[in-house]
Amino acid sequence: MEIKFVLNGKEVAADISPSIRLLDLLREKFELTGTKEGCGVGECGACTVLMNGKAVNSCLVLAAQVNNSEILTIEGITNGEELHPLQKNFLLNGAVQCGFCSPGMVLSSYALLEENPNPTDEEIKDAIAGNLCRCTGYKQIIDAVKQTAKELKVEVKV
Amino acid sequence: MSKDFSIVGKSVIREDGFEKITGRAKFADDYKFDGMLFSVMLRVPATHAKINSVDFSAIQNNPSVASIITSQDIPGAKKIGMIKNDQPVFCDEKIVTPGDVLAMIVGEDETELRKLLTKIKVDYTSLPTLTDPKKSLDPDALLIHPEFGSNLIVHHPLRKGNVEKGFAESDEILERVYTTQTIEHAYIEPEAVIAIPLEDGALKVIGSIQNPFTVRRIVASVLNLPNEKVQVVQAQLGGSFGGKDDTMCMLSARAAVAALKLNRSVKIRYTRDESILESYKRHPYILKYKVGFSKIGKINAMKIDLLADGGAYCSMSPFVTWRSVVQATGPYEIENVQTDVRAVYTNNPYTGAMRGFGSPQPIFAQETLMDEIALHIGVTPDEIRRRNGLKLGSVTATGQTLKEHDVNLIPVLNKAVSFTNFAEKWKENKKNQTGLKEYSFDQPIFKDEQFISSEKLIKKGIGLAVSFRGCSLGAEGLDQSSCYISVQPDGKVVMLSGLAENGQGLRMTLLMAAAEELGVTADKIIFLENDTSKIEDSGPTVASRGTIMGAAAAKNAAELLRKQLEKVAREVSKLDETDFISFRENLVFSRKKGMIAKFDDVIKAAFENKVELSAIGRYKSPDVSWDEHTGQGDAYFTYVYGCQVAEVSVNTGTGEVYLNKITAVHDPGTVINRLGAIGQVYGGVTQGAGYGILEEVTNEDGMIRELNFDQYLIPTAKDIDEIKPLFLEGNEKYGAWGAKSLGEPTLELGAAAIANAVCNALGKRFYNLPLNLEEVLLGRKLRPQDLKRGSL
C-alpha cells in the first residue's frame, strides 16, 4: 500500500507492506538508523519517535498508521551540524554512555518539553520512565532535561 | 595528588558523544552490505534432549533459503569456550540447555526465514534434567557433559590458619545460609554481528563485541584459519557489562562459517527474547558462612562454603569463582579462614562474566553477616567494620600483606559514615522499628484508605556495606596492555588502544591521559576504531582494568613521544642542558625562557628533521602469585576500596522497598575524566539496586520465564530518588598517576547495603536476594505454576 507522511519536516511517500512496523520503515526504507530496536514489545523505548508531537514506540506502530501524520526522529532533531539544546545538554551532563538508548531518550524528553516547558523532577521521570537505560542510572539525563528547560525558558524571555 | 593537571580530573565530553546523540553512531545492526544475507537459529523447546534427526526436506528447495548451516560446515573446532572448549557451535547430538542451537538457515529475507524454521522437523528425545546445583555433585547425578566424568567445573580451596582452633577460642559463633539469584546483563542493544568474506579466504567480523581479540581467537579456531586472516572490528557497543563476550564469540563464529561457505556477507541479529534465551547470566550462589568472634566483635575464624551454578557450560566460571575465593571474607583481617568455592554444571542457562564478577554474591552474604555481628555485640555497623577492617600492613585471607598501595578502607568508611550521619540515623530508625503487617488469606491486611495515605505504613532504614576489590585480572591471567600514538605532520594526533570502548567512556579516558602527558588539548587527538589487525593484543576489556592498564599504556606512549619532541624543541630553541622543557595545552615552555614554541611548530620541525613521530606504550602488571591448593598468594597487585550507604523507605503493608538515597564513596585512585567517573557510579549503583530489589531470571525446569523487558524488570528513572557519588582519590603508585578501577566496585555493594537498611527499618533480616515485595512481605518468592500467563 502507498502511504504519505511528513518525515523530519519533509513530505515523503512509501509503498509498504501493510504488516511492517514504523520502526522497520524508518530503519530499512529510509535508512534512519538512529531509531533503535531494543525489545520489540514497547518496553525499552529505544525506538521512540514523535508521531504528531507525541512520543510513541515505533515498534508498536504499524507503518500504515502514519499515513498523513508527522514523524520526527533523532535525525530530524539535529539542525545540520548544530545540536538541539537537549542534545548539547545530554553531552554536557554525561547523559550518554553506550548511546543506544540516547535517541529515544532525547525524543521522549523533547515531547515533554514541547508539552510542558517547565517540568518538575517527577514529571521528567514520568516522561522518560518508558525509556530504559542500563548505563547511566538516569540522573544525568534528568539533569540534562532540567537544564534545557531552564535555557529554553530564558530564550523565550529574550 | 599534588600534580597540577591541565586536563586530568576535569569533566570532559566524550569524543563519540556527537555521533551518539545525533543517532549517527553505527551500532552493529546499523551496518548493511551489498548482497548481505541473514541467518536465523534452529532450536527445540527442550532443556536437555538427545537429537535423533533433523529433517530439512520441507525447506531444502525453498527459494528463500540460500543455505542450511550445520556442524558439518565447520572447518575447524566444533566446540568453543573461554576456558574449556565445552560449548558446541551447533548441537547436532544433544542439547543441554534451552538456548542451544542445532543449525541455522541463511537467506535474504529474515522474516521469511523465521517462518521457515517451524517447517524443519526435529526428532528429539527429552532427557531427565538437572536444575538444582545442590544435586550436581551427588554420586547419582546425571552428567551434563559425560566426557568430563563429573559436574564439577572448578573447586577453589583456601586455607589460612586453623578455623577449628579459631572457633574454639571464640565467644560467639553464627552460622548462616544465603542465596543470590540469576540475573541478566540487560544491555539495551541485543547482539548483532556481520561476517564479511575478504580476498584470499580471509574474513572480517564487525559486531557488538566486547573483546575483539577473544572473538578473533575463537573465530580463527572454528574456521581453522590463522589469526591474521580474521580481522575483528568492534561496532559501537550498546552496553555489555561483561555480557558480549562468549555469546558474541559464538555468534561471530556462526556468521563466519556461513559467510565463508557462501562467500557473502552474513548478519546475525538477535531479538530480545533470543538474547535472553541464549546469552549467559550472572551466577546464582548458595553461600554458607560460619563465623566465630569475641565479645568485642573481633572475628577469629570464618568458614565459607560457596556453590555457584555455572549452568550448562563452563564459560568464565573458574575465574568468576576465583575472585570470590579471594574476596569471600570481605575486607577484614581474620586469622583463621577456610573457604571452598565450587562451580558446577546444571541444565540451567549458563553463567559467566558480568560486571562484579563473583563479588556481589559474597558481599551480600558477608556484609549482612557483619551487621548481624554488630547487633549481637551491641555496636553500630560502622564500628564493627572499623574493628576488623583491613589497614596498611594487614594480612588478607590469601596471606597477602597489604603494602605498597593505598589501603583506604577505613577512610572510605569514615567518609561515608560522616557524610550521611549514619550512626545517628541508624540508632533512631532502630528505635522506631516495627515489623510487617500480619498477613492472612481471610483478612485484608489493610483497607483502601491506607493504600491512599500510606505514610503511617512507611518505615525508614539506613544500611551500609564496604568492600575491597582486586584491580584488573590478578593471578587469573596475563596482564598487559598497549597503546599506539602518532602525530601527523599538521600536529593532529591519532591513537589506538588494544582495549575496547564498551560504552563506559574508556576511549575518552585514554585520550585524556595521552593529552595530559603530551601537553595537547583533547580536541587534537583522534581515536582510531578498535581493530585486531592494527594493535597488539592487550587482553580483554574486563575486570575494571580499562583505566588502570589502558591509561597507563596511553601515558607511557605519550611520554615516549614527548621525549622525542623535547629533544627537537631543545635543539630548535637552542636551550642549554640545564633548562627544563614542558608541554602544556598545545604550547611548549622552557623554565628559563617561558613559552618557546607551539606544539605544531615542534611537530613541523621534527617531521622536517626526520624524527620519529610515533610510539607504542605498554603497561604490564607487577607480579602476582597464587597457590591453587592452599588459596594463598599475592592475588592482585593493588586493590580499591568502597563504601555505600543506602537509605530506604519500607512499606510495612506491601513490602515495597523504595530507595531514597544511595551515597557511594569510592577510592578509584586519581580520577581521569570526572564526568565519566560519576557516570560509572550512577550507573553501577543503579544496576546494584536492580540486583538488590528487582531483578531475577527464574526458570521452569531450565526454561527461562522472563524473556523480555515486560517480565524482566530493570530499574527505570523512577526507582531511585538520589545517588551521591563521592571520591577519595588517595595517593596510589600504580597506573597512570595512580588511576585505578571504578566500574565494578560501584555495582557490588548496593544489594548488601539495601538489605542492611531494610533490616534497620523492620528488625527483620533477609538472606535471599532480591528483596522484592514478596520476599520482604512473605519471606519467600512467588512463582507461577507453569509457563502460561495472562491470555497466552
Interface residues (C-beta under 8 A of the other chain):
Chain A: E31 L32 T33 G34 T35 K36 E37 G38 C39 G40 V41 E43 C44 A46 T73 I74 E75 I77 T78 L83 Q87 F90 L91 L92 G94 V96 Q97 C98 G99 F100 C101 S102 P103 V106 I124 K125 D126 I128 A129 G130 N131 L132 C133 R134 C135 T136 G137 Y138 K139 Q140 I141 I142
Chain B: S11 I13 R14 D16 G17 F18 E19 K20 I21 T22 G23 R24 A25 K26 F27 D29 D30 K32 H185 A186 Y187 I188 E189 P190 Q236 L237 G238 G239 S240 F241 T271 R272 N502 G503 Q504 G505 L675 G676 I678 G679 V681 Y682 G683 G684 V685 T686 Q687 N708 F709 D710 I714 P715 T716 A717 K718 I720 I723
